[in-house]
Amino acid sequence: MRPVFLIAVLLFFFFRSEAQTYSIIDGKAIKLYQEGEELTLSRQYNEAMGKYKAAIAREASFLEAYVKAAQLYITMGQLDNAEKTANAGKARLSGKNASAKNVAEFGWVLTNIYWQKGEFQKAYDEFAKVDPILDPAFKNHLYYKEMQTRMNFLQTQLGSTQAIEKQRLRSPLNEFNLQYFPVLTADGEQILFTKRDGTGNFDKEDIYTSYVDGEDGWTPPQSLAETINSPYNEGTCSVTADGKILIYTSCDAPDSQGSCDLYVAYKVNGHWQRPTNMGTKVNSRSWDSQPSLSADGRILFFSSNRRGGFGGNDIWYSVRQNDGSWAEAKNLGATVNTPKDEISPFMFFNNEILFFASDGHLGFGGMDIFLSRVKNGEFQKPENLGLPINDQLEQVALFITAKKDYAYYTELTSEEDQNDRSLLYRFKFPEEIYLGENLTVTEGKVFNAKTGQPVDATLSLVSLTNDSTLYQFQADGKTGDFTMLYPENAVSGLYVEKKGFLPKIYNVERDKIQNVKDLKVELTPVAAGEEFVFENVFFEFDKYDLKPESKTSLRRLQKFLLENPNVNILITGHTDNVGSVAYNQTLSLQRAKSVQSFLMAAGLHPGRVMVEGKGDKEPMVPNSNPKNQALNRRITIKIL
């Protein structure tokens, strides 16, 4: 809520202290004016306005009465009337009444009016005219300094307004009285939102969903699931990129920790399981709401007014542990959070940009949308998204698709003699706001190579540069379906793993799987005689020392052996046909031994890890070109 009354009171006392002399001498008009001041202080606004109008009616050149009436209209939220009154008084400036004090009063009031109306160029121009003649004592006042900061901010923004065109989502969406907080899956095929029929006590919130149907069309919205929606309120949800983990807000439920809590549900074999309260490590006795999951569901961001923050609502986060539990929630810190309110976090799909709404950072009034970029694990200074995404009204949430093409949001409409409505809109997101590398969203299936049955494997996209997991998704146990995101220029490996199966390893760039829209992944059950290519193990040319980029695959092999303690393996080195047979035989054996040494150093018994070198004796493909030769330079793992 914008502190309109506080602004008006500050202005009131400033001008009252200055206004010991008046632009008129009519005692009765002055008395009416003074009575209006007293009524304003006691918040009897209508009565006060009557006094100011009476004073003006008695003496049309009573400049101070115009100023006070305009200020009071600001307090009452009637900005058009405030502007009309201020301009009427300003038109009376002439002769002795055109003193610097009088001019400054009208200029200051109009600056505030234009600012609150969102007419920012007018506000900036008016301030530029009035600033040189404002009283030096007033320039020491906090509110003047805040306005000066706003004008300096406007100076950086007015010349860089983005061009956006708002589109109301078409029927059958937007058929409810209230629908808000839209989120989409990474492929853009499914939208989820909160639906409410009205604002009465018995108009509860539920989560609804719809699917893409043709070009820019949607299926009729349906309740997300009977297991999710209940007699209580369910709303402000977040879903992972593959649509399989849902976190939402529910208020005043029997198992709640506080007024509003966060609940989590998982989609297993195509069906939503019953949700559970996220517990005391995430929820508090205060308000916890507006969740945002990272694309793969490993980090949860949310807003809370619990103790331990910086004031008002802050953004907090929790990390999902390996066992599926959630760690103790932590405050995101002072770079993002302020003594005012930060709400509606949205972590973009690349896990590198956090969007949120705030009235504590420098903006255009009310709540603005900001972004904070993550660099080296730290959130950077928030950036205002600028005009016209932000304006003088309240902007509270924004959701941007993985393809970076559209931003979805909610717009509140209030029409005379009609109930308030909130509707779903979108606009093309400006390319000028950099959102990082492009992401490719692909889908596929994981199945048993022997039986053809689906496998609920874990798929991890890992940066080979620093061994950090970029994304981790789960294949559906009923269908084998999975979704994966690929950053455009990442040097990465895809690891498909399930206990009891040999891992499937891809080099994303070399195998070009980021462009495969329906990747079929075959997992072979662990059995004697089975083998797989041990991808992403790198050596310098003509050497057998392991390069640092090999760390990811080596650790995955170590994990495989720990999960299968009865499995012994044979590590085989292969080369291309460049060089003599004897030399290639020696080099291939030394490379196999390098992998063996890593595993032994990690604590594995030497008897579990055999080695051999095959040189160029068993090529995968003919050594007819450099591409094929690269494929033949490999390490294989065979189950003994």
N, C-alpha and C positions, 0 to 999 in steps of 0.2 A: 504493500500500500504506500502510495506516495505521501510524504509528510506535508500535505497542502496547508493544514492549519498552522503547523509550526512555521512554515515559510511566511504565511500571512502575519502571524504574530510578530516575527522578527521585523518584518517590514513596518508593521504598525508602530512598534516602539521606536524604531529609527525615525520615522517621519513625525511621530508625536513629539519626540524630544526636539526635533528641528523646528516644529511648527508652533512656536510660542507667539509669533506674529502671523497675521493672516493677510490674504490678498484683498479682503473686503473689510468694511468697518461696521457692517450691520450687526448689532448686538444680538438680535433675535435669531438670525441665521447662524451666528457663531454658537449660540446656546444649543440650537438643534444639532449642530455638528458635534458638540461636546457630549451631548446625551447619546448620540450615535456611537461615539467612542466607548462610553461606559457599557452600553448594551452589547457592543462587539466583544468586549473583554469577558462578559458573562455569557457569551455564546448565544445570545438572543438575536440571531442574525436577521430574521425578517423584520423585527422591530427596529433594529439598527439601520437596516436599509431604508426603512420608511423615514427615519430622521434625516439621513443623508439626502434623500430625494426631496424632502421638504425644505432642507437648507438650500439646495440647488434651485428649487422652484421659487424660493424667496429672493435669492440672489444668484442669477445665472452665471456670474463671473467668479463664483466661489471655488477657486481652483482646488483647494485642499479637500473639499467635499467630493469632487470628482475622483480625486486620487483615492480617498478612503472607500468610496463606493466601489471603485474598480478593484481594490484589494479585497474587499468583502466578497465580491462576485467570484474572485479567484478561489477564496476559501470555500465558497458554496459550490464550486465546480462548474460555474456558469461562465465559461471562458468567452463565449461570443458576446455576452452582455458586458463582461469586463472590458473587452476590446472596444466595444461601442462607446462605453462610458468614458474610458481613458481618452479616446480620440475626440469625443465631444468636449472634454475639458481642455485637451491640447489645442483645439481650435480657438479657445478663448485666450491663448497666450498672445498678448500684445502689449505694447507700451511698457508701463512699469511692472505689469504682471509677467513679462517675459524675462524674469530674473533667472540667473543660473540655477538657483534653488528650485524654482518651479519647473524649469525645463528638465532638470535632473530627475525630479520626482516622476514626471510622466514618462521619461525615457526608461527609467528603471522599472516602472510598472509594466510598460509595454514589452520590455525585454523578457520579463517573467511570463507574461501572457503568451508571447510568441513561442517561447521555449516549451511551455506546457501544451500548446496546441500542436507542436511538432513543425512549426513554420521556422525552421532552423536558420535559413538564410536571413529572414527578417530579424530574428533574435540577434544574430551575429552583427548585422548592420546597425541595429538600434543600440546595441552595447557599444559598438565602436564610436558612435556619436556621443553617447552619454558618459562614457568612462572618463574623458578628460575633465569633465565638470563636476564629477561626484566629490562630495566633501572628503578631504583627506582622512578625517577621523573614521568615517564609514568604511573607508578602504581597509582599515585594520580589523573590520568585523569579519567573523568566520564565514557568514553567508556571502559576503562580497567575494571573498577568496575562493569559495566554492564555485560561484558563478564565473569568476575569471578563469578558473580551471576548465569549466565546461566550454567557455568560449575558445580557449586555446585548443581544446579537443575538437571543437567544431571546425576550427581552421584546418585541421589535418584531415577532416572527413568530407567536407562539403564538395570538394573537387573530385571525389572518387566514389560517387554513388553508383552502385551496381544496377544493372537493368534486369529486373525479374518480372515474370508474368505469372500471377497466381492462377491456379486451376482448381476449381472445386471438384472433388472426386464424384464421378457420375453414379447415378442410380444403377444397381440397387444399394450402393453405399449411401450414407447420409440420409437414410430414411427414418432414423430414430430422432427423438427430440434432442438427445445429447449423446455425442460420440467423441472421444478424445484420446490423446496419447497413443497415436498409431506407431507400430513397429512392424518391420518386415523381415523375412528370412533373407539370406544372402542372395539367393537366386531371384528375388523379387516376385516370387510366385505366390506367396502367402502374406496376408496382412492380418495383424491382430490389433485390437483396440478395446478400450473400455466403453461399454454401453450403459446408459442410464435413461430411464423414461421421463424423469422429472427431478425436481429438487426437494420434493417432500420427504418426510421421514420414512415413508414406506416405498419410496422409489430407490431400489437397491442397485448397486453396480454389479455388472457381470463382464466377463471377457468374451468377446465375440471374434470370429475369424471369417475370412473370405479368401477365395483363390482367384488368380488371374483367369479370365475367360475371354480369349480372343485379344485383339489389340485394344488396349486401354479399357477393357471390360472386366467386370468382377462377378463372381457368383453371389447369390443372395447370402448375406451374413447369417451365420449359425453360431449357437453357443459352442464354445471351444470343446467342452466335454462335461458330462454329468459329474465326473470325478473332480472337476475343478470348480465349477460354479455351484454355489450352495445357497442356503437361505441368508447367508451373511454377504457382506460386500467384498467383491473381488475386482481389482482394478490396477491401473498403472503397472503394466507388466513388461517384462523383457524376455526375449527368447534368443537362444544361440543361433548361429548362422545356419545350422542344419535343422532348426526347429525342434530339437529333441530335449532341450532343458529349458524349463520355464520358471521364472521367478516373478512373483506378483505381490501386491499389497492387499492385505485384508484387515479390516478394522473391527474391533470389539468382538472378535470370535472367542469362543469359550477357552481356547488354549493360548490366547495371546499373552505376550509379556507386558505390553503397554497398550496405548490407544490404537496404534496401527503397527502391524508386524509384517515381516517378509516371509513368504512361504515358497517352497521349492517343489517342483514336480518333474518327473522324468518320463519321457516317452519310451516305452519298452515294447519291442515287437509290434510297433504301430499303434499302441494304445497308451493314453496318459494314465500313469499310476496315481494313486491318491496322494495329494500333496502333504507335506509335513512342515510344521513351523521350523524355521531355521535355527531356533534355539538362542540361548543367552549369549553365545559368542558373537552373534550377528545382531539380534534384536535387543532392545533395552526397554525400560519402563516408560520411555518417551515415544515420540512419533518417529517411526522408521518407514520410509516409503520411497517411491520413484526409483526402482532398481534399474540398473543397466549392466548386462553381462557382456564380458568380452566375447569376441566372435566364437571362441571355442568353449566358453563357459568356465574358464579357469580363474577369472577375477570378477568379482561383483562390486560395482559402485552403487551407492545409494545416498539419499539425503536423510538427515536426522537432526533433531534439535536436542539431542542428549547432552548430558554434562561432558565436559572435557573438550569442547570445541572452542571456536573463536568468537561465538556469539550468534544468535539466531539459528538458522538452519545451515549446516555444513555438509560437505560431501565426505563420505567415509568409504572404506573399501575392505573387502575380505577376500582371501585367497583359498581356493578349493585345494584340499590336501590330496595326497595320493590315494588315501583310503576313502575318498568321497566326502569327508567331513569338511567343515569350513573353519578357517582360523579366526582368532579373535579380531574383530573389526578395528581398524585404525583410522585416525583422521588423516585426510589427504594432505594437510599442511597449510601453512600460511601463504604460500604462493597462489593457491587457488581460493582458499577460504578467507573470509573477512569478518569483521564484527557484525555485518549485516547478513543477508540471506544468499545462500548458494543452493540451488535446487536443480532437479531434472537432469542429472548427468546422462550423457550418451557417449560411450566409448566407440569410436569409429572402428570399422572392420579390420583395419591394419594394426590395431592395438597401439597406435602411436599418437592419436589425437583425441582429446577428451573435450566434448562440447558440454556446456552447462549454462544455466540461467542465473543471473546475479543482479542485485541492486547495490552491491558493495564495491564493484569495480566501476571505473569511469565509463559512463554511457550516455544515452539520450533521454533518460528519465524512466522511472519504474524499473522493471526487469528487462535486461538485455541478454542476448545470446552471445556467449564468448567461447573461444577455443583455447586450449592449452596443449602445446606440443610436448611430447616426451622425447628427451634427448639424453642418452647415456643413463637411462633409468630415472631421470628427474623431470618433473613437470616444470615447464617454462612459464614466463609471465603471460597471463591471459591476453588474448587479442579480441577486440570487439569486432563482430562480423560486419558492422557498418550499415549504412543506409542502402536500400530500404528494408533489408531483413530486420533490422532493429529500427524502432522509431520511439515516439513519446509514450506509446501504450505498453502493455505488459506482454513481453514475449517470454514464454515459460518453457517451451520444449521444441526440439527439432530432431528429426531422424533422417539420416542421409543414407541412401542405398549404397551397397558395396560397389556398384558400378560408377558411383559418384555422379549419376545423371540427375536424380531428383532428391529434393528435400521435402519431407512430409511434416505437416504440423496441424495444429488445431486453431480455428478462428472462432471467437465468440461473437455472435450477432445479437443485438438488442433492438427490436423494432417496437414502435409504439403500439400499445394494446395487444402485444403478443408476448408469449413467454420467451425467455432467453433460449437461444439454441447454440450449440457448439458443433461445428462441422469440420470435416476432414478436407484439407487442401494439400496441394503440392506445388512446387515451382522448380524449374531447372536450376540446379545449383551452379553458381558462378564459377567458371573455370579460373578466374583470377585468384580465388581463395585456394591455395595449394593444399591438397589432401594427401600428398605422398604418391608413391608409385601406384600404377594401375594394378588392380587385383583381377585375376581370372578366377571365376567361380565354376567349378566342374563337379560332376557327379559320377558315380560308378557303383560297382557291386563287388563284394568279397564273397567267394564261395570255396568250398572244399574241392580241391583238384581231383579227388578220387570219387566223391559221391555227387558233386554238383550242388550240395546243400549250402544254404547261406551260412556265413560265419560272422559272429559279432566281434570282429577284430578291432583293435585300436590302430588308428592311422595317425602318425606323427610326422609333421613337416618340420624339418630341423635345418637350421642354418649351419652349413658346413664350415663357415668362417669362424664361428665362435661357439659352436655346439649348443646353441640356445633353441628351445622349441618354439617355433613360430605359431603353429596351430596343432591342436590334437582333437580328433573327432572319433566317434564310435560308429562302426557299421551296425545297421539294424539286424538283430538276430533272426527276424522273421523273413526279411527280404534281402538282406545283405547290402542294402542301399547305404551310401555315404555321400557326404558333401566335403569338398576340400577347396581351400582358398590358396592361390599361388601369387605372391608378390612378383611383379614383372621382372625385376633384375636381381632377385636373391639367388645366391649360390646355395642350393638346398638339396636335401635328400628326403625321400618319402619312405617311411618305415612302416610296414604293415605287419602287425604282430598279434598273435594269439597263443596262449599257453597250450602246448601240445602240438603246435604246428611249426614248421620251418618258417623263419621270417622271410618276407618278400621285400627287397630293397631296390629302390630306384634312384638314379641320378636324374633329378627333375629336368635340368637343362639339356643334358645329353640325350635323354630318352624322350624329351619333348612332351612329357605327359601333361604339362599345364594346358596344352591345347586339345587334349583328348576329352571329349564331352561325356563319354560313357566308358570309363576305364574298367576293364574286367581284371580283377585280381584273383589269381588262383593261389590258395595256400595248401601246401602239402603236409599231411600229418607226419609227425616225427616217426621215422622207422629206419631200421638199418638199411644202408645202401642208398638212401635218398641224399641228394646234394643240391646246393644252391650257389649261385654266384654271389660272392661277398663284395657287393658294390661299395663305392666311396671309400676305398682304401688307396691312398695315393703315395707314390714314391717319386723322388727326383729322377730325372732321366739318367738311366744307366747306373742307378744306385738302389740300395735296399733299405735305406733309412726311412722310417714312416714320417710322412708330412703331418703337421698339426691338424689339417683338415680331415685326417683319418680318425680322429678321436671319437666322433659320433658313432661310426660303425663299430669300432673296437669295443666301445662300452655296451653297445647293443648285443654284440656277440657274447660278451661277459655275462650280461643279464640273461640271455638265452640259456647259457650253460648252468647258471645258478638256478633257474626255474626248472631245469631238466637234469637233476643231479645224477641220473643213471646213464646219461648220454655222453659218449666219447666221440671225438671228431678227428677227422683227417684234414689238415690244411694243405692245399695244393697250390703251388705257384705256377703260373703260365706266362710265357712271353710271346712276342711276335717272332717273325723269322729274320729280323735284322740281327746280324752277328753270327758267330759260329755256333754250332750245335752245343759244343762243350761249354762255351761261355754262357749261353742262354740257360743251359741246365743248371749251372752254378748260381746264376743270378736269380732264377726262379726259386731255388731252394733257400737262398739267403732271405728272400722276401717272405717266404712262408715262415721261416724261423723268426723274423721280426714280429710277425703277428703272434706266434707262439710265445715269444719273450714278453710281450705286453700282457698276455693272459696269465702267465706264470707270475709276473710281478704283481698282478691284481689278486693273487692268492689261489689260483686254480692249481690243482695237482698236475705235475708234468705228465703223469700217465694218462690223463684224459685228453691230451692234445698232441696228436702225432703230426708230422710234417713230411712233405715230399716235394720235389721239384720236377716238373714235366717239360720245362723248356718250351720249345715250339712244337712238341710232338702231337698235341691235341688241340688244334685251333677250333674255335667256335664257328668261325666263318673263314673263307679263303683270305689269305693275306694279300689281297689284290689291290688294296688302296689304303691310304692312311686311316680312314674311318674304321675299316675292318681290322687293321692292325691294332688300333686302340682298343677295340672290343676283345681282342685276343690277349691283351696284356691284363691279366686278371688274377684274382685269388678265388678259389672255390672251397666250400666247406662240405664235407661228406660225413654222414652219420655212420659210425662203425657198429 
